[in-house]
Amino acid sequence: MRYFLKLNVISILYALMIFVPLELMLNVYRISRLTNWEIGTVNILTGVILIVDVIGGTILLVFLTKKWLGERKANFWTVILWVPYFVLFIYIFASLFPITYGGDAPNPVTGLLAMGGFIVYPFYILILNFFSMISGDKTIKTA
């Protein structure tokens, strides 16, 4: 049961890792309007947060997967389990912060970028799971 809970926590972190940059990318106009920042400033901030999210999230998730989940093949369930949590986060965010001002609607190209990210993201999770499985300590003790 503990393994199941840890697997779901890792899946929630995977969902958050794609949710935060995606929402920042989709809400550039809203952030710009509410903070009175230029759109270029918001885009730079979003890019920096995306880079920090990818680097920090990768290190955190490889470490947690190695420590909590070990070298089980069941770790690969995270490739699928992040999707329901991501949908839940999107639903909660859209319910709490609906777009009421028409100028806040995202660009159509943003949807294409999001679809490309959704296609690549499961492969990213597979690579992280594989890397966390093979990067364990494999020293032979002779004593």
C-alpha positions as CSV (number, residue, x, y, z in Angstrom):
1,M,0.0,0.0,0.0
2,R,2.9,2.4,0.8
3,Y,4.4,1.7,-2.7
4,F,1.0,2.6,-4.3
5,L,0.8,5.9,-2.4
6,K,4.4,6.7,-3.3
7,L,3.7,5.9,-7.0
8,N,0.8,8.2,-7.0
9,V,2.7,11.0,-5.3
10,I,5.4,10.7,-8.0
11,S,2.6,10.8,-10.6
12,I,1.2,14.0,-9.0
13,L,4.6,15.6,-9.2
14,Y,4.9,14.6,-12.9
15,A,1.5,16.2,-13.5
16,L,2.5,19.4,-11.6
17,M,5.7,19.5,-13.6
18,I,3.8,20.0,-16.9
19,F,0.8,21.8,-15.4
20,V,2.6,24.9,-14.0
21,P,4.5,25.9,-17.2
22,L,1.5,25.1,-19.4
23,E,-0.8,27.4,-17.3
24,L,1.8,30.1,-17.3
25,M,2.1,29.8,-21.0
26,L,-1.7,29.9,-21.6
27,N,-2.3,32.8,-19.2
28,V,0.3,35.3,-20.5
29,Y,-2.3,37.9,-21.3
30,R,-4.0,37.5,-18.0
31,I,-0.8,37.8,-16.0
32,S,0.2,40.8,-18.1
33,R,-3.2,42.5,-17.5
34,L,-3.3,41.8,-13.7
35,T,0.3,42.7,-12.9
36,N,0.7,45.6,-15.4
37,W,3.8,44.0,-16.8
38,E,4.8,44.0,-20.5
39,I,4.0,40.8,-22.4
40,G,7.7,40.4,-23.2
41,T,8.5,40.4,-19.5
42,V,5.9,37.8,-18.7
43,N,7.2,35.7,-21.6
44,I,10.8,35.9,-20.2
45,L,9.5,35.0,-16.7
46,T,7.6,32.1,-18.1
47,G,10.6,30.8,-20.0
48,V,12.8,31.1,-16.9
49,I,10.2,29.2,-14.8
50,L,10.0,26.6,-17.5
51,I,13.8,26.0,-17.5
52,V,13.9,25.9,-13.7
53,D,11.0,23.5,-13.6
54,V,12.5,21.1,-16.1
55,I,16.0,21.1,-14.5
56,G,14.8,21.1,-10.8
57,G,11.9,18.7,-11.5
58,T,14.2,16.2,-13.4
59,I,16.6,16.1,-10.5
60,L,13.9,15.8,-7.9
61,L,12.0,13.1,-9.7
62,V,15.0,11.0,-10.5
63,F,16.1,11.2,-6.9
64,L,12.6,10.4,-5.5
65,T,12.0,7.6,-8.0
66,K,15.3,6.0,-7.0
67,K,14.7,6.5,-3.3
68,W,11.0,5.8,-2.9
69,L,10.2,3.4,-5.7
70,G,13.4,1.4,-6.1
71,E,14.0,-0.6,-9.3
72,R,10.6,-2.1,-9.9
73,K,9.1,-2.4,-13.3
74,A,5.8,-1.1,-11.8
75,N,7.5,2.4,-11.8
76,F,6.6,2.7,-15.5
77,W,2.9,3.1,-14.5
78,T,3.8,6.7,-13.9
79,V,3.8,7.1,-17.7
80,I,0.0,6.7,-17.6
81,L,-0.9,7.8,-14.0
82,W,0.1,11.4,-14.4
83,V,-2.8,12.0,-16.9
84,P,-5.7,11.8,-14.5
85,Y,-4.0,14.1,-12.1
86,F,-3.2,16.6,-14.8
87,V,-6.9,16.6,-16.0
88,L,-7.9,17.1,-12.3
89,F,-5.5,20.1,-12.0
90,I,-6.8,21.6,-15.2
91,Y,-10.4,21.2,-14.1
92,I,-9.8,22.8,-10.7
93,F,-7.9,25.7,-12.2
94,A,-10.5,26.3,-14.9
95,S,-13.2,26.2,-12.2
96,L,-11.5,28.5,-9.8
97,F,-10.2,31.0,-12.4
98,P,-12.5,31.1,-15.5
99,I,-11.7,33.4,-18.4
100,T,-14.2,36.2,-18.0
101,Y,-12.4,38.8,-20.1
102,G,-12.1,38.0,-23.8
103,G,-8.7,39.5,-24.1
104,D,-7.3,36.8,-21.9
105,A,-7.9,34.0,-24.4
106,P,-4.6,32.4,-25.4
107,N,-3.1,32.4,-28.8
108,P,-4.1,29.4,-31.1
109,V,-0.4,28.6,-31.5
110,T,-0.1,28.0,-27.8
111,G,-2.4,25.0,-28.3
112,L,-0.1,23.5,-30.9
113,L,2.9,23.9,-28.5
114,A,0.8,22.2,-25.7
115,M,-0.1,19.3,-28.0
116,G,3.6,18.9,-28.9
117,G,4.5,18.8,-25.3
118,F,1.9,16.2,-24.5
119,I,3.2,14.0,-27.2
120,V,6.8,14.2,-26.0
121,Y,6.1,14.2,-22.2
122,P,5.4,10.4,-21.8
123,F,8.8,9.7,-23.5
124,Y,10.4,12.1,-21.1
125,I,8.9,10.2,-18.2
126,L,10.1,6.9,-19.7
127,I,13.6,8.2,-19.9
128,L,13.5,9.5,-16.3
129,N,12.2,6.1,-15.1
130,F,14.8,4.2,-17.1
131,F,17.6,6.5,-15.9
132,S,16.5,6.2,-12.2
133,M,16.5,2.4,-12.6
134,I,20.0,2.0,-14.1
135,S,21.7,4.8,-12.1
136,G,21.6,2.8,-8.8
137,D,24.7,1.7,-6.9
138,K,25.9,-1.5,-8.7
139,T,29.2,-2.1,-6.9
140,I,30.2,-5.7,-6.1
141,K,31.2,-6.3,-2.5
142,T,34.0,-8.8,-2.3
143,A,34.5,-8.8,1.5
